[in-house]
């Protein structure tokens, strides 16, 4: 058998991780990215232990993410600065073997792209549909057709390929929140732990990146759908969070100095997949990341799950594996886990969005009363995930139904 060809639709975190993983399994890969350049949005991403293990399994080990690791779990505070749950320094490294690292998304994108052979990525090219011929699949792109042995649909939350393959699925829905994100220089500030502050229907988070910068984000309840975007994002953030505990006011001042142009602050509505897909594949096409299971950001697992997806699908496609059978095994390996994590993230968001004073007080009391060890154990199934090893399955599982 000659070198097999994979087309990856989408050059984001999941798509590029899949491209690296498949390349290192001996595949020839073509990545089609609709944007004119590979640039990560101006925000951070926390690489939890499960994602770090997945990246290490494809050759991107700890030395890739050199810099300060996060000291422990994300702490929780109230707007007046009182602690609901303090960060537990060193707990992730002792409990899960690795300490999480927070990096700029642009750095992660650049690192993944640099691990690919030259000319792997085609910029300004979109995959508009796929036609599965049984023994091959044709990716219809804006630059012409590409024949492949497999297509990996990593084309994001509003995936065109998901819509084609599962036309009766309702797609994404608004999650009832919107958020702001930015990256700031950390010079001149004391060391900052990773902390979220929960108010009444509002949150403010600070996460130190490995390069010394700070990733800051904020959220606010919007109801059941999008609302008008603020004309001045900094003014809106100051109105909502300017009286909260230190160092939030100083960070808002720094944000205004760093980004005087209001449009430089990222602002997005939160969406999630309205219901799980019946499968994460169709024939010779696999969906991963937001295309497969778009989830809210409340657990910080959206990008981490895309990385897991990519490593698993490449493992199952290794060697001379039968592609449809390998992708059916991929659905079996990934669908239940990603569905559970998505639901858990949604429940976390429901807690954070509480706004009635009595509900907020009861929530905060429950968080304070939960022992740290119990909270740590609750994340074991998420953070303790291990990448696959050994021979991959070659037969389609009998319980995966071919339905759309």
N, C-alpha and C positions, 0 to 999 in steps of 0.2 A: 504494500500500500504506500502511495506517495504521501507527501506532506499535505495534511488536510487544512482547509481554509475556513476561518471563522470571521464573520462580519459582526462588529459590535456597533450598535446604534446608540451613540451618546458618549461624549468624552468627559463625563463627570467622574466623581470618585469611584462609583461602582463600575462604570464602563472601563476606565483605565486599569483598575485593579484586575478585572476580568481579562483584559488584554495582556497584562504582565503575566498573570497566572497561566493563561493558555499558551503564551509564547514559551514559557519555561517548561511546558508540557509537550513542546514540539510542534505546536500549531503555527501556521502562518495566519496573521491577524490583520484585518483592516478595520480601523476605527473611523466611523463617520461622525463628525461633530459639526452641527449646524452653525455654531459661532465662528467668526473669522479668526479667533485666537483662543488658545487654551489659557484661561485665566480664572482662578478661583475667586468667588465673590469675597468682598472685604469683610470676612468674619472668621471666627475660630471654629475649630472642631476638637472635641475631646476624644482622643483615641483611648478607649477603655481597654482593660486587659484582654478581652475577647478579640477586639480588633487588632491589637498589637500582636497577639499570637498568630492570627491569620496572616498578617503582613510578614511576620518573621518566617512563616512557612513557605513564602515565595521569594525569600532572599532579602527582605527589607527588615533587618533586625534592629536591635536597640541603638546601635551606632548611628542609624539613619535619623533618629529623633533626638540627637544629642542636645542636652540642656536640662534644666531643672524639671524633675517630675513633680506632679501634684502630690502634696504631702499626705493626702487622705481623702476621705469621702467629702463631697460638697456639703458645707455647713449650711444651716438655715437660721435666719434671724428675723426679727420683727422690725418694722420701720423705725422704732425707737432704739434699735441696736441690741435688744435683749436676744440671747441665744435660745433658739428652739432645739437645735442640735449642733453641737460643735464638731468641726472637722476632727477626724480621728487620725492623727499623724501616723503614717506607716502602715495602716490597716490593709489597704489594697495590696501592697507589696508582700506582706506576710500571709495574707489570706488567699490571694489569687495569683501569687507568683510574680506579678509585674505591677508596677505603679503606672497609673494612667498618665498620658502625656497630652497636653493641649498644644496644637499647632495651628498656624494660619492655613486656611483652606488653599490659598494660592501656593504655599510651600508644598502641601501634600500633592496637589495636582502636578506641580513641576517635578517632584520626586518620582511620581509614577510615570510621567511622560518620559523622563530621562532614562528609565529602565527599559524602554521599548526600542526595538531596532529602528533605524532611520526610515522615514516615509511610511511608518505604520499608520499615522493619523492623517486623515484628509479633512482639512478645515473648510468651513463654508459648505458642507455637504450634509443633507438630511436624508435619512431613510424614511420614505413615505408609506411604504407597504411591503409586505413579503408575500411571495407565492411559493408554497411548499410543493415540490414535485415528487416527494416521496424519498427518492435517493439523493436529492440535493434540494437546496432552497435558494430562491432568487430574491435578493434585496433590491427593490426598486428605489433608486436614489435620485436626487436632483442633478446628479452628474452622470447618470447612466446606470445600467444594471450591473449587479455584482452577484456572481454565482458562488455559493458557499456550501459547506457541509453542515454548518450550523449558524444561526443568527442569535446573538445575545441582545435582547431589547433592554437597554439601559437608558431609555430616552425620557426619563423623568416622570414627575407627578402627573403631567397631562399627556402621558404617553400615547402617541398616535398608533403604535403597534398594539398596545393593549386594547385600544378601541376597536381595531380591526379584528383581533383574535377573539375578543369577548364582547361582541356588540350589545348583548343584553345586560351587561354589567352596568350599574349606575355610575361608576367612576368615582370622582372625588367629591367630598362635601366640605363646607366650611366648618371649622372646629370651634368657632365662637371666640377666638382671640386673634389679636394682631401683635406683632413684635417689632422692636427696633434692635439693630445690631451695629457695632462699630469696633474697631481696633485702635487702641491708644498707646502712645509711648509710656513705659513704666518708670522712666528715669525721674529721680527726685521724690519718689513715693516709697514709703516703707513696704517691705514684702507683703504681698496680698495673698491670703488663702483663697481657694475656690469657695465662693459663698453665694447663696441666693437669699434675698430678703423677700418675704411674703407679706403682702398687705391684704387689703380687701379688694379682691379682683385684680390686683396688680402685683408684678414681680420685678425685681432688679437683680441681675446677676453679674458677678465679676469672676473671670477665670484667667490666671496668669498663663501666658504662652511660654514655650520653651525658649524663645528668643528674647525674653525679657519684656515683651509688650503685654498689654492687658486686653483681653476680649471682654467687652461689656455688652449686655443685652437687657432689654426690658420688655414686659408684656402687659397687655391690658385687655379686659373683656370687651367684646364688641357686640355680643348678641349672636343671632343666628346667621348673620351674613356680613359682608364687607360694609364699612362705613366710610364716610368722606375722609381722605387723607389730610392730616394737618398741613397747613401752608408752611409752617415753620416747625420742623421736628424738634429742634433743640428747645424752642420755647415750650412745646408740648411736654417734653420730658422734664423740663424744669418745673413746670406747673404740677406735674404729677409726683415727681420724686425729689424736688429740690429741698424739701424739709426733712427728708429721711436721714438716717444716721450717717456719720462719717464712714468711709471716704466718698460717699455717693455725691454730695455737693461738689467736692473737689474734682471728681471725675467728670461731672457734667460741665464744669468750667473748662477743664482740659479738652473735653469733646468740642466745645464751642471754639476754642483757640485752634485746635487741630483741624476741625472741619467747619469753617465759617459758612460754607455753602450748604444750605439745608438739605439739598438733594444728595449730599455725600453720606448721609446717615441712611443705612438700609432700613426699609420699612416693608413688611410683608404680612399679609393675612395668613393664618395657619389653616392648612387643609389636611385631610386624611382620606384614605380610601373608605368609601361608604360601607363596604362590606368586604370580607375576604374574597379573593378570586377562587373559583373552584379548583384551579390548578395554576402552577407557576410556569407552565410550558404548554405548547401546542405543537405536536409533531417535532420539527427540527428547530423550533424557536423557544428560547428560554427568556423569561422576564426576571429582572433583578432590581434591587433597590426600590426607589420610589415608584417605578413602573409596576412593580410586583406587589408592594405593600406599603404605600405611602402612609407614614405615621406622624403623629404630633411629636414635637421635640422635647417633651417633658422628661424623658429618661435619657436624652442625649444618645439615642441608639440608632437613629435613622441612617447616618453614614456608616456606623459600625456594622449594622446588619447588611448593608450593601456590600461591604468588604467581605463579610462572612459568605454571603451568596456567591460572590465571584470566586472565592477560593474553593468552595464546595463544587460549583458547576465545573470548574476546570479539573478538579480531582476526578470527578465522575466521567469526564470526557477524555481522560488520559489513555494513552496506548491506542489500541484499535477498537475501543468501546463502541458498541452500537449506539448511534446518536439518539434515536427516539427512546430507547430503553434507558440510556444514561439520564436523559432529561426527565423521564418519568420518575427515576430514582431521586433526582434533584427535587422534584415536587414533594416527594415523601420525606426527604431529609429536611426541607426548609419551611414548608407551609405551616405546620403546626407551631413551630418555634416562633416564626415571625408574627403569626396571628396572636399568639399569647403576649408577646412583647408589645405589639400595637395596642392591644386591649389594656394592658397594664399602664402604658403611657397615657392612654385616654383617661383612665381612672385617676392617675396622678394629676392630670390637668383639671379634672373636675374638682379635686380638693383645692388646688391652687386658685381656682377661679371663684371660690366662695366669697361672697361680698356682704351678706347679712352679718351684723356685728355678733349675734349670738353664735351663728355657724362658724365664724372666724375664730371666736374664743374657744369653742369646743374643739375645733381642728387643732389649734395651737396647743391646747391642753393635752390632746391625744399624742401629738408629736413629742412633747416634753416627757410624757409618761412612758414612751416606748424605749426600752433599754437599747443601748447602742449595739449590743451583740445581736439582738433580734433584727434590727434594721440592716445590719451587715449580712446576716444569713439570708434575708429576703432577696438579696441581689445575687446570691450564689449561682442560681441557674442561668442568670444573664451573663455575669462577668466570668464565670468559670468555664465557659464553652471552650472546647479544644478543636483545632482544625483536624480534618480527616487524615488518616494515614493508612498505609497498607493498600492492598488491591481494592479497586473500586467495583461495585456491583455492575453486572453486565445485563441483567434481565430486568424487564419492567415489573414493578410490584403489581400484584393482582388487584389491589384495592384502589388503584388510581383510575378513576373513571374518565373517559374521554368525553367531557361535556363542556359546553360553552355557555 
